[in-house]
Amino acid sequence: MNQLRQFAIVLVYFSLAILPTVSRADDPLDAFPTAENTAEDRVKKLSEVELQAITLPADGNQIVLSITYLPLADSQQPDALPTEPLLRVFADGRIDCGSLLLAHKERAKDSLSKSELQWLLHLATNECQILTRSTKAISDNYKSRRRRPADPGEPAREIRYHLALLSGKNELVIPEMALVLRPLRAEMKLPAFASFHHYANFLVARAFMGTEKERETILKAVNEKMKSTHDTLPPFRIDHLGAALRGLPNVELSVVFQQEIPLGRAKYKRVTATFIQRDQGAEPEIKLNVLEYTRYAEARGNK
């Protein structure tokens, strides 16, 4: 029972970590780098104007991007969120990452390749237009469209973006619900933020997995388990990473991978792998779940 409970906790974390603003299924720009279309491949297609907009400052220690979740001014739980940014990105490619669920735990650190850094900043600068948007304009627009009181289960948070490049600097604050609700997000011309958050969330999760060698070891163990029980399914890749966390009760590390395999006629197979390591160096517990489903909206569109 304890093992099942731990798996349940990790899966709950996974569902929280991939809210609609950052989920794999919600990437309007189809901007998430994959093995077939890497960040390096994508950066090569940027125009000179787009590249100039993301020119980095000379000081590698300067924070060029940060994302911070904050309670709304009228929130009843002002202490429920970390005070530090979920993600800090430095000009030399270093990143410093935290957790929304375990704010008191040690932060994770990693380094992005040049192309990964450029692609992340491209999404923030050229696609989301963080440098040119106004917090007041977005707030006024949001209030005019959200006349009804918030539901009890709605996120009582806002997201603050700090972006500082040679092309400009800005602090932008957006109510999280403006990004979570897809129709509202579209009306407010904010769809690019879903693609941006999808990539940023992946980079945070990857940092919590550990070093590149540790990531390779985890991925190898998951795929060996997959081969032994579902040998007809394709192996997981690092870009299938959905969430990773250190510091859950009695768990050193938990990682979740997920991939969707098209079966034709709007049918898909969703494969989820949950990796749990209770103590450093201990044998991991790996659980696989396979679910077939239909995207009914897609099916109707094919008729």
SENUTOR-361939 format. One record per residue (C-alpha): residue in three letters; residue number from 1; x, y, z. Coordinates in steps of 0.25 Angstrom, whole numbers, plus 5000, padded with zeros to 4 digits. Layout:
BEGIN
+-----+-----+------+------+------+
:   r :   k :    X :    Y :    Z :
+-----+-----+------+------+------+
: ALA : NUM :    X :    Y :    Z :
...
+-----+-----+------+------+------+
This chain:
BEGIN
+-----+-----+------+------+------+
:   r :   k :    X :    Y :    Z :
+-----+-----+------+------+------+
: MET :   1 : 5000 : 5000 : 5000 :
: ASN :   2 : 5011 : 5010 : 5003 :
: GLN :   3 : 5018 : 5008 : 4990 :
: LEU :   4 : 5004 : 5010 : 4983 :
: ARG :   5 : 5003 : 5023 : 4991 :
: GLN :   6 : 5016 : 5028 : 4987 :
: PHE :   7 : 5013 : 5026 : 4973 :
: ALA :   8 : 5000 : 5033 : 4975 :
: ILE :   9 : 5007 : 5045 : 4981 :
: VAL :  10 : 5017 : 5046 : 4969 :
: LEU :  11 : 5006 : 5045 : 4959 :
: VAL :  12 : 4998 : 5056 : 4967 :
: TYR :  13 : 5011 : 5065 : 4966 :
: PHE :  14 : 5012 : 5062 : 4951 :
: SER :  15 : 4998 : 5066 : 4949 :
: LEU :  16 : 5001 : 5079 : 4956 :
: ALA :  17 : 5014 : 5081 : 4949 :
: ILE :  18 : 5008 : 5081 : 4936 :
: LEU :  19 : 4996 : 5091 : 4937 :
: PRO :  20 : 4990 : 5095 : 4924 :
: THR :  21 : 4999 : 5106 : 4923 :
: VAL :  22 : 5011 : 5097 : 4921 :
: SER :  23 : 5006 : 5083 : 4917 :
: ARG :  24 : 5011 : 5076 : 4905 :
: ALA :  25 : 4997 : 5075 : 4899 :
: ASP :  26 : 4996 : 5090 : 4900 :
: ASP :  27 : 5007 : 5096 : 4891 :
: PRO :  28 : 5000 : 5105 : 4881 :
: LEU :  29 : 5013 : 5109 : 4874 :
: ASP :  30 : 5018 : 5095 : 4873 :
: ALA :  31 : 5031 : 5101 : 4879 :
: PHE :  32 : 5036 : 5089 : 4888 :
: PRO :  33 : 5050 : 5084 : 4883 :
: THR :  34 : 5050 : 5069 : 4880 :
: ALA :  35 : 5060 : 5059 : 4875 :
: GLU :  36 : 5055 : 5062 : 4861 :
: ASN :  37 : 5055 : 5077 : 4862 :
: THR :  38 : 5065 : 5081 : 4873 :
: ALA :  39 : 5067 : 5095 : 4879 :
: GLU :  40 : 5079 : 5096 : 4870 :
: ASP :  41 : 5071 : 5093 : 4858 :
: ARG :  42 : 5061 : 5103 : 4862 :
: VAL :  43 : 5070 : 5115 : 4865 :
: LYS :  44 : 5077 : 5113 : 4851 :
: LYS :  45 : 5063 : 5117 : 4845 :
: LEU :  46 : 5062 : 5130 : 4853 :
: SER :  47 : 5063 : 5143 : 4845 :
: GLU :  48 : 5074 : 5154 : 4848 :
: VAL :  49 : 5064 : 5163 : 4854 :
: GLU :  50 : 5059 : 5151 : 4864 :
: LEU :  51 : 5074 : 5148 : 4867 :
: GLN :  52 : 5077 : 5163 : 4870 :
: ALA :  53 : 5065 : 5164 : 4879 :
: ILE :  54 : 5071 : 5153 : 4888 :
: THR :  55 : 5086 : 5158 : 4889 :
: LEU :  56 : 5092 : 5155 : 4902 :
: PRO :  57 : 5099 : 5165 : 4912 :
: ALA :  58 : 5114 : 5163 : 4913 :
: ASP :  59 : 5113 : 5160 : 4928 :
: GLY :  60 : 5110 : 5145 : 4929 :
: ASN :  61 : 5105 : 5147 : 4944 :
: GLN :  62 : 5094 : 5156 : 4940 :
: ILE :  63 : 5080 : 5150 : 4941 :
: VAL :  64 : 5073 : 5151 : 4927 :
: LEU :  65 : 5060 : 5144 : 4931 :
: SER :  66 : 5053 : 5139 : 4943 :
: ILE :  67 : 5039 : 5134 : 4945 :
: THR :  68 : 5033 : 5136 : 4959 :
: TYR :  69 : 5019 : 5131 : 4964 :
: LEU :  70 : 5013 : 5140 : 4974 :
: PRO :  71 : 4999 : 5140 : 4982 :
: LEU :  72 : 4989 : 5150 : 4977 :
: ALA :  73 : 4987 : 5163 : 4985 :
: ASP :  74 : 4974 : 5157 : 4991 :
: SER :  75 : 4979 : 5143 : 4993 :
: GLN :  76 : 4976 : 5136 : 5006 :
: GLN :  77 : 4988 : 5128 : 5006 :
: PRO :  78 : 5000 : 5138 : 5004 :
: ASP :  79 : 5010 : 5129 : 5010 :
: ALA :  80 : 5007 : 5117 : 5001 :
: LEU :  81 : 5017 : 5120 : 4990 :
: PRO :  82 : 5032 : 5122 : 4990 :
: THR :  83 : 5038 : 5136 : 4990 :
: GLU :  84 : 5049 : 5132 : 4980 :
: PRO :  85 : 5047 : 5130 : 4965 :
: LEU :  86 : 5043 : 5117 : 4960 :
: LEU :  87 : 5054 : 5119 : 4950 :
: ARG :  88 : 5066 : 5128 : 4948 :
: VAL :  89 : 5073 : 5129 : 4935 :
: PHE :  90 : 5087 : 5135 : 4935 :
: ALA :  91 : 5094 : 5141 : 4922 :
: ASP :  92 : 5105 : 5130 : 4922 :
: GLY :  93 : 5094 : 5119 : 4921 :
: ARG :  94 : 5093 : 5115 : 4936 :
: ILE :  95 : 5079 : 5113 : 4942 :
: ASP :  96 : 5075 : 5112 : 4956 :
: CYS :  97 : 5062 : 5105 : 4959 :
: GLY :  98 : 5052 : 5103 : 4970 :
: SER :  99 : 5039 : 5096 : 4973 :
: LEU : 100 : 5025 : 5101 : 4975 :
: LEU : 101 : 5021 : 5089 : 4984 :
: LEU : 102 : 5034 : 5088 : 4992 :
: ALA : 103 : 5039 : 5103 : 4993 :
: HIS : 104 : 5048 : 5100 : 5005 :
: LYS : 105 : 5056 : 5089 : 4998 :
: GLU : 106 : 5069 : 5091 : 4992 :
: ARG : 107 : 5069 : 5097 : 4978 :
: ALA : 108 : 5074 : 5090 : 4966 :
: LYS : 109 : 5085 : 5096 : 4956 :
: ASP : 110 : 5088 : 5093 : 4942 :
: SER : 111 : 5094 : 5099 : 4930 :
: LEU : 112 : 5087 : 5101 : 4916 :
: SER : 113 : 5094 : 5100 : 4903 :
: LYS : 114 : 5095 : 5113 : 4895 :
: SER : 115 : 5084 : 5108 : 4886 :
: GLU : 116 : 5075 : 5104 : 4897 :
: LEU : 117 : 5077 : 5118 : 4904 :
: GLN : 118 : 5075 : 5125 : 4891 :
: TRP : 119 : 5062 : 5117 : 4888 :
: LEU : 120 : 5056 : 5120 : 4902 :
: LEU : 121 : 5059 : 5135 : 4901 :
: HIS : 122 : 5053 : 5135 : 4887 :
: LEU : 123 : 5040 : 5129 : 4892 :
: ALA : 124 : 5040 : 5140 : 4903 :
: THR : 125 : 5044 : 5152 : 4895 :
: ASN : 126 : 5039 : 5149 : 4880 :
: GLU : 127 : 5027 : 5140 : 4883 :
: CYS : 128 : 5022 : 5145 : 4896 :
: GLN : 129 : 5027 : 5159 : 4894 :
: ILE : 130 : 5030 : 5161 : 4909 :
: LEU : 131 : 5038 : 5173 : 4906 :
: THR : 132 : 5027 : 5181 : 4900 :
: ARG : 133 : 5015 : 5177 : 4908 :
: SER : 134 : 5009 : 5185 : 4919 :
: THR : 135 : 5005 : 5179 : 4933 :
: LYS : 136 : 4994 : 5190 : 4934 :
: ALA : 137 : 4988 : 5187 : 4920 :
: ILE : 138 : 4988 : 5172 : 4923 :
: SER : 139 : 4981 : 5174 : 4936 :
: ASP : 140 : 4971 : 5184 : 4931 :
: ASN : 141 : 4968 : 5174 : 4920 :
: TYR : 142 : 4967 : 5162 : 4929 :
: LYS : 143 : 4957 : 5170 : 4939 :
: SER : 144 : 4948 : 5174 : 4927 :
: ARG : 145 : 4947 : 5159 : 4923 :
: ARG : 146 : 4946 : 5152 : 4936 :
: ARG : 147 : 4934 : 5159 : 4942 :
: ARG : 148 : 4929 : 5147 : 4951 :
: PRO : 149 : 4936 : 5143 : 4964 :
: ALA : 150 : 4947 : 5133 : 4964 :
: ASP : 151 : 4943 : 5119 : 4966 :
: PRO : 152 : 4949 : 5113 : 4979 :
: GLY : 153 : 4958 : 5103 : 4971 :
: GLU : 154 : 4964 : 5114 : 4962 :
: PRO : 155 : 4979 : 5117 : 4964 :
: ALA : 156 : 4980 : 5130 : 4973 :
: ARG : 157 : 4993 : 5133 : 4967 :
: GLU : 158 : 5000 : 5142 : 4957 :
: ILE : 159 : 5013 : 5141 : 4950 :
: ARG : 160 : 5024 : 5151 : 4949 :
: TYR : 161 : 5033 : 5151 : 4937 :
: HIS : 162 : 5047 : 5158 : 4938 :
: LEU : 163 : 5054 : 5159 : 4924 :
: ALA : 164 : 5067 : 5167 : 4923 :
: LEU : 165 : 5074 : 5167 : 4909 :
: LEU : 166 : 5082 : 5178 : 4901 :
: SER : 167 : 5069 : 5180 : 4894 :
: GLY : 168 : 5061 : 5184 : 4906 :
: LYS : 169 : 5057 : 5181 : 4920 :
: ASN : 170 : 5043 : 5179 : 4926 :
: GLU : 171 : 5035 : 5173 : 4938 :
: LEU : 172 : 5022 : 5167 : 4933 :
: VAL : 173 : 5011 : 5161 : 4943 :
: ILE : 174 : 5000 : 5153 : 4938 :
: PRO : 175 : 4989 : 5146 : 4946 :
: GLU : 176 : 4991 : 5131 : 4944 :
: MET : 177 : 4976 : 5129 : 4940 :
: ALA : 178 : 4978 : 5138 : 4928 :
: LEU : 179 : 4988 : 5127 : 4923 :
: VAL : 180 : 4981 : 5114 : 4929 :
: LEU : 181 : 4967 : 5117 : 4922 :
: ARG : 182 : 4970 : 5115 : 4907 :
: PRO : 183 : 4958 : 5123 : 4902 :
: LEU : 184 : 4962 : 5135 : 4911 :
: ARG : 185 : 4977 : 5133 : 4907 :
: ALA : 186 : 4973 : 5134 : 4892 :
: GLU : 187 : 4964 : 5146 : 4894 :
: MET : 188 : 4975 : 5153 : 4902 :
: LYS : 189 : 4986 : 5149 : 4891 :
: LEU : 190 : 4994 : 5141 : 4901 :
: PRO : 191 : 4995 : 5127 : 4894 :
: ALA : 192 : 5010 : 5128 : 4892 :
: PHE : 193 : 5012 : 5127 : 4907 :
: ALA : 194 : 5007 : 5113 : 4907 :
: SER : 195 : 5018 : 5109 : 4898 :
: PHE : 196 : 5028 : 5117 : 4906 :
: HIS : 197 : 5024 : 5110 : 4919 :
: HIS : 198 : 5024 : 5097 : 4913 :
: TYR : 199 : 5039 : 5098 : 4910 :
: ALA : 200 : 5043 : 5105 : 4923 :
: ASN : 201 : 5036 : 5094 : 4931 :
: PHE : 202 : 5044 : 5084 : 4924 :
: LEU : 203 : 5057 : 5091 : 4927 :
: VAL : 204 : 5053 : 5092 : 4942 :
: ALA : 205 : 5050 : 5077 : 4942 :
: ARG : 206 : 5062 : 5073 : 4935 :
: ALA : 207 : 5071 : 5081 : 4945 :
: PHE : 208 : 5064 : 5073 : 4956 :
: MET : 209 : 5068 : 5060 : 4950 :
: GLY : 210 : 5083 : 5063 : 4952 :
: THR : 211 : 5095 : 5063 : 4944 :
: GLU : 212 : 5095 : 5058 : 4929 :
: LYS : 213 : 5101 : 5045 : 4934 :
: GLU : 214 : 5090 : 5043 : 4944 :
: ARG : 215 : 5079 : 5046 : 4934 :
: GLU : 216 : 5085 : 5036 : 4924 :
: THR : 217 : 5085 : 5025 : 4935 :
: ILE : 218 : 5070 : 5028 : 4939 :
: LEU : 219 : 5066 : 5028 : 4925 :
: LYS : 220 : 5073 : 5015 : 4922 :
: ALA : 221 : 5067 : 5008 : 4934 :
: VAL : 222 : 5053 : 5013 : 4930 :
: ASN : 223 : 5055 : 5008 : 4916 :
: GLU : 224 : 5060 : 4994 : 4921 :
: LYS : 225 : 5047 : 4993 : 4929 :
: MET : 226 : 5039 : 4997 : 4917 :
: LYS : 227 : 5046 : 4987 : 4908 :
: SER : 228 : 5044 : 4976 : 4918 :
: THR : 229 : 5029 : 4978 : 4919 :
: HIS : 230 : 5025 : 4986 : 4906 :
: ASP : 231 : 5035 : 4982 : 4896 :
: THR : 232 : 5027 : 4987 : 4884 :
: LEU : 233 : 5026 : 5001 : 4890 :
: PRO : 234 : 5037 : 5012 : 4886 :
: PRO : 235 : 5047 : 5016 : 4896 :
: PHE : 236 : 5046 : 5029 : 4904 :
: ARG : 237 : 5054 : 5040 : 4901 :
: ILE : 238 : 5059 : 5052 : 4910 :
: ASP : 239 : 5049 : 5061 : 4903 :
: HIS : 240 : 5038 : 5052 : 4908 :
: LEU : 241 : 5041 : 5057 : 4922 :
: GLY : 242 : 5029 : 5063 : 4929 :
: ALA : 243 : 5033 : 5065 : 4943 :
: ALA : 244 : 5044 : 5063 : 4953 :
: LEU : 245 : 5045 : 5066 : 4968 :
: ARG : 246 : 5055 : 5063 : 4980 :
: GLY : 247 : 5050 : 5063 : 4994 :
: LEU : 248 : 5037 : 5057 : 4995 :
: PRO : 249 : 5035 : 5049 : 5008 :
: ASN : 250 : 5043 : 5036 : 5008 :
: VAL : 251 : 5047 : 5039 : 4993 :
: GLU : 252 : 5060 : 5044 : 4989 :
: LEU : 253 : 5056 : 5046 : 4974 :
: SER : 254 : 5043 : 5044 : 4966 :
: VAL : 255 : 5043 : 5046 : 4951 :
: VAL : 256 : 5031 : 5044 : 4941 :
: PHE : 257 : 5032 : 5042 : 4926 :
: GLN : 258 : 5021 : 5042 : 4917 :
: GLN : 259 : 5019 : 5040 : 4902 :
: GLU : 260 : 5007 : 5040 : 4893 :
: ILE : 261 : 5007 : 5030 : 4881 :
: PRO : 262 : 4998 : 5033 : 4869 :
: LEU : 263 : 4989 : 5020 : 4865 :
: GLY : 264 : 4982 : 5027 : 4854 :
: ARG : 265 : 4967 : 5032 : 4853 :
: ALA : 266 : 4969 : 5042 : 4865 :
: LYS : 267 : 4973 : 5030 : 4874 :
: TYR : 268 : 4986 : 5031 : 4883 :
: LYS : 269 : 4993 : 5022 : 4893 :
: ARG : 270 : 4998 : 5030 : 4905 :
: VAL : 271 : 5010 : 5023 : 4912 :
: THR : 272 : 5014 : 5028 : 4925 :
: ALA : 273 : 5027 : 5024 : 4933 :
: THR : 274 : 5029 : 5027 : 4948 :
: PHE : 275 : 5043 : 5026 : 4954 :
: ILE : 276 : 5044 : 5026 : 4969 :
: GLN : 277 : 5057 : 5025 : 4976 :
: ARG : 278 : 5055 : 5025 : 4991 :
: ASP : 279 : 5070 : 5027 : 4995 :
: GLN : 280 : 5082 : 5031 : 4988 :
: GLY : 281 : 5088 : 5019 : 4981 :
: ALA : 282 : 5076 : 5010 : 4984 :
: GLU : 283 : 5069 : 5001 : 4974 :
: PRO : 284 : 5059 : 5010 : 4967 :
: GLU : 285 : 5044 : 5006 : 4966 :
: ILE : 286 : 5038 : 5008 : 4952 :
: LYS : 287 : 5024 : 5007 : 4948 :
: LEU : 288 : 5018 : 5008 : 4934 :
: ASN : 289 : 5004 : 5011 : 4930 :
: VAL : 290 : 4998 : 5010 : 4916 :
: LEU : 291 : 4985 : 5016 : 4913 :
: GLU : 292 : 4978 : 5017 : 4899 :
: TYR : 293 : 4969 : 5029 : 4897 :
: THR : 294 : 4962 : 5037 : 4886 :
: ARG : 295 : 4963 : 5052 : 4883 :
: TYR : 296 : 4948 : 5054 : 4880 :
: ALA : 297 : 4950 : 5068 : 4875 :
: GLU : 298 : 4961 : 5063 : 4866 :
: ALA : 299 : 4951 : 5052 : 4861 :
: ARG : 300 : 4940 : 5061 : 4859 :
: GLY : 301 : 4949 : 5070 : 4850 :
: ASN : 302 : 4953 : 5058 : 4842 :
: LYS : 303 : 4939 : 5056 : 4838 :
+-----+-----+------+------+------+
